[in-house]
């Protein structure tokens, strides 16, 4: 995850802002459980790359969970 430019050090490598999971089934959606918003993802060769996006300054999310749905 990333953060507000006034608070965190910027990261030069986009791959550090993603999470990867080995999932053979076809992923149909990835959503945050707290607000139901979509999480960007790409699936290729049985690996799902999830891009959680920016951390919203002023919120206190110790743990944030996304649900990955498959078919």
C-alpha positions as CSV (number, residue, x, y, z in Angstrom):
1,X,0.0,0.0,0.0
2,X,1.1,3.6,-0.5
3,X,0.3,6.7,1.4
4,X,-0.2,10.5,1.4
5,X,2.9,12.2,-0.3
6,X,3.2,14.5,2.6
7,X,3.5,11.6,5.1
8,X,5.3,8.7,3.5
9,X,8.4,8.2,1.5
10,X,7.6,7.5,-2.2
11,X,8.4,4.1,-3.6
12,X,10.1,3.9,-7.0
13,X,9.0,0.3,-7.8
14,X,5.3,-0.4,-8.6
15,X,5.7,-4.1,-7.7
16,X,6.2,-3.1,-4.0
17,X,2.6,-1.8,-4.0
18,X,1.0,-5.1,-5.0
19,X,0.3,-8.5,-3.5
20,X,0.5,-11.7,-5.5
21,X,-1.5,-14.9,-4.8
22,X,-1.4,-18.3,-6.7
23,X,-5.1,-18.9,-7.5
24,X,-5.9,-21.4,-10.3
25,X,-9.6,-20.5,-10.4
26,X,-10.8,-17.5,-12.5
27,X,-11.0,-14.5,-10.2
28,X,-14.2,-12.5,-10.8
29,X,-13.8,-9.7,-8.3
30,X,-11.7,-8.3,-5.4
31,X,-13.5,-6.0,-2.9
32,X,-12.6,-4.4,0.4
33,X,-14.8,-5.9,3.2
34,X,-15.0,-2.6,5.1
35,X,-16.6,-0.5,2.4
36,X,-17.3,-2.9,-0.5
37,X,-15.1,-0.9,-3.0
38,X,-13.3,-2.6,-5.8
39,X,-9.7,-3.5,-5.6
40,X,-7.7,-3.5,-8.9
41,X,-6.4,-6.9,-9.9
42,X,-4.8,-8.8,-12.8
43,X,-4.8,-12.5,-13.3
44,X,-2.2,-14.3,-15.5
45,X,-1.0,-17.9,-15.6
46,X,-2.6,-18.8,-12.2
47,X,-1.2,-15.8,-10.4
48,X,-3.4,-12.9,-9.2
49,X,-1.7,-9.5,-8.7
50,X,-3.8,-7.3,-6.4
51,X,-3.1,-3.5,-6.3
52,X,-4.6,-2.2,-3.0
53,X,-4.2,1.5,-3.8
54,X,-3.4,4.3,-1.5
55,X,-3.7,4.5,2.2
56,X,-6.2,7.3,3.1
57,X,-4.5,9.7,5.4
58,X,-6.4,10.2,8.7
59,X,-7.8,6.7,8.9
60,X,-6.6,4.2,11.4
61,X,-6.8,0.8,9.6
62,X,-4.5,-1.6,11.4
63,X,-5.8,-4.4,9.3
64,X,-7.8,-4.2,6.0
65,X,-9.2,-7.3,4.4
66,X,-10.2,-7.8,0.8
67,X,-12.4,-10.6,-0.4
68,X,-11.3,-12.4,-3.6
69,X,-14.2,-14.1,-5.4
70,X,-13.7,-16.9,-8.0
71,X,-15.9,-18.9,-10.3
